[in-house]
Amino acid sequence: MSDLLTYFKSRQPEMVEFLSTLVSYETPTTDKALVDKLGAFMEGEFKSLGAAVTRLPQTEVGDFLLAKWNENAPGKPIMFLIHIDTVWPQGTLAERPTRIDDEGRLFGPGAIDMKGGITVALWAIRGLVERGELPERPIWILMTSDEEVGSIHSEPVIKELAAQAGLVLVMEPATKEEALKTWRKGVGTYHIEVEGRPSHAGNAPEQGINAVIELAQQALKLHGLNDLKNGTSVSVTVFHGGSTSNVIPAKASAQVDVRTMTAQAWDEIKEKITSLTPFIPGAKLSISVHHARGPMEHNAQMARSFAQCKAIGERYGLTVREDGSGGGSDGNFTAHMGIPTLDGLGPQGDGLHALHEHVVLNSLPRRATLLAAMLKEWQFEG
């Protein structure tokens, strides 16, 4: 066992206490006041570890924070991405208080997504500071507050800062087997609206343009774009249309969930959907894209990044595995930009957005060790 791993194992009780403190803050994305309470706590924690902290005020969601260590050191920064918002409404904690079971799992709303990831990121830096081993390189933590609603406010900030970084470490949870996530599907939601022409369904149906029929034909065409064996899914998930039973519907709308494994498939599907044309003469289509995150592709760069991470982990007595996810994260943004990105660096656990959400507590020292070792030893390409 490495000296660093031994150190973090000795600090596990304090890490668990810190995680419990984070879970005690309820932070639903839509409640800015609640989220800002945890933001103020986090600002104090960053400053106590010697960071220079910039607050990025927000009006609709909690304020973002940018914490920087070694601002004037040479080289590109390693940037952590964390988010403090959760999917759980205020009052959930009263219904499901934090508890630790006999198997060493901490249960609580937001525990694994992603207050566990915040814990190991902070403790990796704290351990290096306390041991006098914080490397002379720029280290950033960007803390956002809207990841659970698609990062609609933080996306431009994430991209602007990531463009300056040499490596992005996304503190989303590891898999149930404690593997990193070296691929994520691209995730996009398309909104399609059809405008037809109303008419009386009994007296003059031929004078109408049926928006529901038009959209139904578009839905079938969209369904035909599925290429599941290669990881591309196109799913019409929401469908609305019509007003009353005796009127030819003048309007209809649908939402379409799109997921792809590769950037090439992402671009091809986007082109096919945005170039749809009406089947029925006189019908009008309007197509827009919402909450789009391009794929975090398992390409050559990702393979090199994981190989380096795995090798560093092994030098410290850790076994590092890789896997992937059909869901997106903020890592999709940075990887799709071509920035070296590793995701799923949070602790082992399960139950994201579910009643059995939990963190496996003995994974906390392992993850903190891996992160601390990467901060010390990571070599940028080129």
N, C-alpha and C positions, 0 to 999 in steps of 0.2 A: 504494500500500500504506500502511495506517495505521501510525502510530508504534507502537501497541500490538502489532499483528501482527508488525512488524519485530522488536520486543523479544522476543516469544515464539519467533519463528523462531531468534533467536540463542541461545535457551536450550533448543532441542530436544535437543541431546545430553544435557543434564542431566535432561530429562524422560524420555528413553529409559532413562537409568541408574536413575532412580527407579522407573519401571515394571518394569524388570528385577528390582529389589530386591523389589518387591511380589510378583512372580510366584515369587520364590525361597522365599516362605513358602507352604507347602502348608496349605490351610485348608478341608478337608472339613467340611461343616456338623456332622456327628455327632461330630467330635473336638474337644471344648471346649478341651483343653490346647493343641492346635496353633493353633486360631483365636485363643486369647487371646495367643499369642506375637505375632501380627500386631497384635492389639489394643493391646498394650503399645507396639509400635513406632509405631502411629498416634497414640496418646496423646502420645508425645513429639513427633511432628511437629506436631500441633495446638498444643501448648504453645509450641513454638519459633516459631510464627507469631503468638503473642500471644493465643491463645484461652484462655478459662476452660473447663475440661473437667470434666464430671460423668460418673462411671462408673456405669452401671446394671447391677448384678450379676445374672447369670443362673445357674441351677443346671444346666440341661440343654444349653445352647448357650453359645457365647462371649458374654462381657459386651458390652453395648451401650455406646456413648459418645455424649455430647452435647457438642459443642464450640460455644462462643458467642463471637462478636466483637461489640464495641460493645453490651454488654448494656443499658446505660442510655440508649442513643440513642432518639430518638422514632420512632414508627411500628411497623408490623408487621414481623417478620423475613422475609427471604428464607431458605428452608430447603432445603438440599441433602439428598437421601436417597441414602445409599450402603450397600452391604452387602459384607462382606469374606469371606463364605463362598463356596465353589465346590462343584461337583458331583464333583470329582475326588478319589479316595482317596489317602491317603498312599502314596508310592512312584511316582506317575505322573510326577513330575518326573525321576526317575532313568531312566524309560523314554523320556520325551520332553523332553529338556532344552531350556531356552530357546535360541532361535536367531533370527538375523536373516538373511533371504534377500537376494538381489540386487535384489529389487524394493522393498526398504525395508519389509518386513513382519516384525513380531516375533511369533514363534510360541511358545506356551507355555500350559500348563493354567491357566485363569482369566484369561488376558491380556485378552480382550475382555469377559468377563463376571465381575466388572466392574472389574478392577484398572486397566484403561485409563481408565475413568470416574473412579475415585478419583484417578488421576494428574492429569487435567486439572482437576478440582475443586480439589485442593490447590495446583496451580501457578497457577491463576487468582488465588487468594487470595495466594499467595506473591509473584506478580508485582506485584499492587497494593500489598502491604506494602513490597516493596523499592523501588517507584517513588514511595512516599508518596502513593498515590492510593486507598487503601482508603476507601470512602465512610463517612460518619457515619450508618450505618443498622445495625440489628441483622442479623447474618448467623449462621445456625446450620448446623451439619452434624450430622445424626443418622446414626450408623454402627450398623447392625444386623448380625446374624450368622446369620439363619435364613431368608433370602429364598428359598433354593433348595428349602426344604421347605414353602413356603406361608406364611411369616411368621407361624406359629401362635403364637409367643411375642411377636413384636414388633408385631403388628397393633394392640393397644390403645395401645401407646406411640406408634406412628406417628400414629394418629388423634388422640390427646390433644394432641400437639405441633403437628400440622398445623392443628388448629382455631385455633391462635393465629397462624398464618402468613398472610402476604399473597400468597405465591407459593411453590410447591414445585417444585424442579428435581430430576428423577430422573436419576441418572447411569448408567442402563442404556445399552448401546451404541447408536450410530446405526445406521441401515440400511447395507447394502453400498454404497449411493449417498451415504452421509453425511447422510441426511435425519433430521429429528426424527420422533418418533412422536406424532402428535396424536390418535390414537384407538387403543384397545386393546379387544378384546372382553372382556366379563365372562366369568369362568371359575368354574364351580362343579362340585363333585363330590357327587352324591347317592348315598347308600347305602340300598338297599332290601332288607329281609329279609321273607321269607314263612314263616309257621308253618302247617304242614298237620297231617296225622295219619298216622302210620305204620300199615301193615297188610301182611299177606303178599300178595305180588303174584300168587300162584297160588291160594291157598285163599280169600282174602277181599279181592280188590282193591276191591270196591264199598264196603268199610268204611273205606278210606283217603281222605285228602284230599291230593291230589298237589300238593306245593308247587312242583315244577318246572313243571307245566302251568300253575298259577296265575301263576308268574313269567314264563313264556313269553308268556302273553296280555298281561301288563303291559308286557313288552318291546315287543310289537307296537304297543301303544297309545302308548308313549313314542316309538317310531320315527315315529309319525304326527304328532308335535309338531314335526318338522323344518320349518323355513321357510328353506331355504338361500339363496334369492334375496334375502332380507332380512337375511341374516347370522346366523340362528338355527340352531344345530345341537344336537341331542339324541341322544347316542350311547351305547348300552349297550355298555360296553367290557370289563367283567369279569362272568362268570356262573358261579356255583357251585351245585350241588344234588345231593341224593341221598347214599346211604351205601353200599348194596350192590345188586346187580342184581335181587335177589328181594324187595325191600322198597319199597313205595310211599313216595316220599320225603317226609319230614316237614318238611324245611327246605331253603330255597334262598335265595340272595342274589345281588345284582347291584350293580355300580357304574355310575353314569351320568354321563358328561361333558356339561356344558351350557355353551354359549357364545352370547352375544348381543351385538349392536352397540349396543342402546339400553337405557336404564333401564326404559322401559315394557315392552319384551319380556322383560327380566330378571324383573320383578315378575310378569308374566303367566305365564311358564313356572314360576316358583316356586309360584304358586298352583295351577297345574294338576297339578304333580307331588305336592305335599304333600296334595292333596285326592283322590288316587287311592283307589278302593275295590275290594274283592275281587270277582273274577268268580265264584269258586266258593264256594257257601255253606259257612260254617265256617272258611274260610281267614282268616288274620290278616296284616295288612300293618304293617310298621314302617318309617318313612321318616325319614332324617336328612340334614343337609347338612354337608359337610366342605370346608374350604379355599375358601370362597366369596369371590371378589373381583368386585364389581360392575363394569360397563363404564366405561371411560374414554371418554366420549362426545365425538364431534366436534360439540359444540353451539356456540351463539353465543359463550359465554365462551371456549371453546377457540380459536375463530376469532380473537377479539380478542387473546388472549394470543400466538398464533402471529404475527399481523400485527405486533404490537409487537416481538417477538423478531426477525422478519425485517427490520424497519426498522432496528433497532439494529445488526444484523449488517451491513447494507448500508453504514451510515455508517463501518464499520471495514473495508470492502473484502471482505466475506464474502457468499457466496451461501448462503442458508438455505432448505432445502427441507423438505417435510413428507410423511409417509407414515403407515402404521399397522401393527398386528400382531394376529394372532389369539391370541397368548399374552398372559398378564397380567404385571403387575409391581406393586410397591408403589404406583406411581402410580395404579393402579385405585382403591385405598382413598381417596386424597386427592381425586381428581377426582370420584369418586362422592359424596363429602361436599359437593361444591360449591366446593372450594378451587381457585383457579387453579393449574393444574399443567401443566408441560411435561416430556416424557419423551424418552428417546433422546438425551440431551445428551452422552453419552460419545463416544469417537472412532469413526472409520470402521473397519470390520473385518468379519469373518465367522467362522463356525464355532462359534457358541455350543453348548456341550455336545458338541462334535465334535472329531475328531482334528486337523482343520486350523484350529483356533481361532487367530486372529491379530488383531493391530492394525496398521493402516496408519499408519506412524509420522509421515508428513508431515501427518496430520490432527491431531496433538496440538497444535501451535501454533494452528491455526484454532479448535479447540474451546476452548482456554484463553482465546483472545482473545474469543470470543463470550461466554463466561461472565463474564470480567472486565468486559466492556462492559455486560452486563446488570446486574451488581452496581452499576455506576456510574450507569446511566441509567434503570433500570426505574421506571416510574410505575404505582402501584397504581390500580385503578379506583375512581372515586368520590372 
